[in-house]
């Protein structure tokens, strides 16, 4: 699906795929497009491969481009790389990178990367690069290739880059590599020279230090020549299944001569291409009703109980695909692969790599339910994971927890309670950083994890508290419909929520994601006021919120009240008694209950627990002589 922008009357834009590229804020939206044609030859004995790449780049921006950048991700797996340096300097390194951190055996720990030998490191070396047939000047800077163009690329123009390169697959350290802990031969993620993204913020030529990725949407045509005994799976649609076999064939396989096979894949409208290969892969298929064909590739040499796990997880993955398609929007591709490989669980285009020997419940409901969720966030709604990681991990975590609660029929009042509790712990720890922090710049790995996964999840769950659950459901669907196959930013999701709900929500985006302001409301007092009861509330934290209030009476009945936040200029749908709005600048708020104090048992703020208040002890008051928060 190619994105070609044409000016019509200087304000309207038409996309040849039929997708409207008009930003929700009313400003014109554009994004770059790239088509890859690649051929590689993989030597399974040396773990080296030679490759050619033809890249057709369309400049849909309004800017003239005088240079481009490529990511050379495998270069991170070399002693002395930025990834190596960061693994050895961060206070709480990833145990996969530095397994002996903090142990008596090695108190002055070293990263695994620092110990790699020359035949174990990763690299991509570019031997030639041309633009429209003309040789280019380029240099490698760590994990980035900097390329000066011989011909500037003007707005609306296309240019063709031809590259010859050779590379080596590193010993598996993080996500990609060879011979992982479960014996998978090749986990090929971020394995090719990948053009960096250019958007309204300019080039995103970030070094590969620790975190995730950002890529240009386009079409991939990839041929992989490898030992004929290896089974390959990953992104895209296999074009020659009846030549390949290995469980992909639909007709009798033609006899192949020679020691290798060439696997030909095409992947339309993706921003990544990943594959894995192993000579011991077993390949199963399962068709999702009204959905994609699922492919499962896993080591046939595992113990029988692990093989049974892989059989039993297959219908579960189908359930996840169907559930997410109903919750967010239909999965648009015709295939999805679950592949044993990598070092845990990691999402890619049309596939995920996951370890395969774990306990069934953890493998399915701890890993796959999350990784499948990533097919929507971040693969189809493709945020920049390095700058807005919470929109990727947090949104995937939100729909993951919702899927687990629904499919396992847990019926929790708050399915995201774990995310709330983890965020609250971190908010009170003194180590929290704003969610605007670049993913590589967090002081602690745990701070990144809490901010991106859990605080990002609470962003959505709490947004449901602010605008109402039905409006949140509409927001998710509308957001996906308007921003799938694009690169939304934080403002884009909150603008969708505003349009769906009719409420002003810029304050919510700002305080929750751009600051470490916290929510803390309390009940200051409950006093007799004639035949009425006067309740005084106080705002202690800096972040504003509308409030749900529940009053329980001594006869067991309850009454609900709602206090709108003035800066929202409206309220969520509610059956509660709506009180006057509360402006943030006022530190306190009073309202009266038209019943004597003697009839009241307790008053509580946010009875269902969907507001991330950092001190819940002052959220309730009981009608005791002292008027305390304890019954």
Buried (B, 14 or more C-beta within 10 A) or exposed (E): BBBBBEEEEEEEBBBEBEBEBBBBEEEBBBBBBBBBBBBBBBBBEEBBBBBBBBBBBBBBBEBEBEBBBBBBBBBBBBBEBBBBBBBBEBEBBBEBBBEBBEEEEEEEBBBBBBEBEEEBBBBBEBEEBBBEEEEBEBEBEBBBBBBEBBEEBEBBBBBEBBBBBBBBBBBBBBBBBBBBEBEBBBBBBBBBBBBBBBBBEEBBBBBBBBBBBBBBBBBBBBBBBBBBBBBBBBBBBBBBBEBBBBBBBEEEEEEEEEEBBBBBBBBBBBBBBBBBBBBBBBBBEBEBEEBBBBBBBBBBEBEEEBBEBBEEBBEBBBBBBBBBBEBBBEBBBEBBBBBBBBBEBBBBBBBBBBBBBBEBEEBBBBBBBBBBBBBBBBBBBBBBBBBBBBBBBBBBBBBBBBBBBBBEEEEEEBBBBBBBBBBBEBBEEEBBBEBBBBBBEBBBBBBBBBBBBBBBBBBBBBBBBBBBBEBBBBBBBBBBEBBBBBBBBBEBBBBBBBBBBEBBBEBBBBBBBEEBBBBBBBBBEBEEEEEBBBBBBBBBBEBBBBBBBBBBBEEEEEBEBBBBBBBBEEBBEBEBBEBEBBEBEEEEBBBEBEBEBEBBBBBBBBBEBBBBBBBBEBBBBBBEEEBEBEE
